[in-house]
Amino acid sequence: MATKLTSNDPPPQVLQVQTKTAQPSLLPTPYGYRLHQQEDGVFHWFYERLVTMQWEPFSFAIIDTCLQPDSYFIDIGTWIAPLALYALTKPGTAVLGVEPDPVARERCFINMAANEDTLQCSERMIVEPVCISNDDDAVQFGNVDHGLGDSMSKMGVGELTVPAMTFSQLLAKYQVSLDRISLIKMDIEGGEEKAFDNLLATLAAHAATAHQLPALYLSYHVPNFQHPTDTCTRIANGLHNLYQHVTAVETNEPLQSQDDILAFMQAHEFGSVLCQGVCTGNALN
């Protein structure tokens, strides 16, 4: 049972969502929740890998390591909620998710409904239907290769125009303090190029006064960047100056300098880093 939310948290009516009625075909997972099973090409590959614990095992390990009891998990790129639901198995956690893909978001709501009896998803999780960006201008969004619903939908392409908000606006809308967040995950298929600056500035401003930060689990997608050289340099510089420890998730190696981060991004064009601890550097330089 989740602990009660404090005054810094969104009020209960904000955290409630309109969940959909779950259908009988529920797939048990090794992670303490069930998924509504849909037998089609978009999701079938994922179900097989998830139930055999082959889908992103490092992501579940990061949640185990970094997500603290009675705290928030910010899930930017929630998709159909495989990580968000796992976060809700942890004591007292709440999830603020972001998913602009309407097909994936509908599936996410159905999966939430499938676990309402055990995880109280409607009281502990909300999914905001926007893109996170450096400004609040509407953006193009879609998936020209695989269709909506697939995990590789992204900003800048496709037939949809969706609203956007900054990371700081997201937290302000739901009155979520960075003090109450223990883990931020961002996996938005190259959209990090257009969202990183505000994310970094928000975290840096908080670190300057609070001297602590939530862990940041950032996936990057270099081939999807419009300006890959500049974007990789900005990300590497920002992470190195803000966080004390940056770890390459896929190789579990420490990245101790800006050059190390940049070299890892160049060698692994689709990769992830886990950032922890506050550095004394100035991330805005």
Order of alpha helices (4+ residues) and beta strands (2+ residues): alpha-beta-beta-alpha-alpha-beta-alpha-beta-alpha-alpha-alpha-beta-beta-beta-beta-beta-beta-alpha-beta-alpha-beta-alpha-beta-beta-alpha-beta
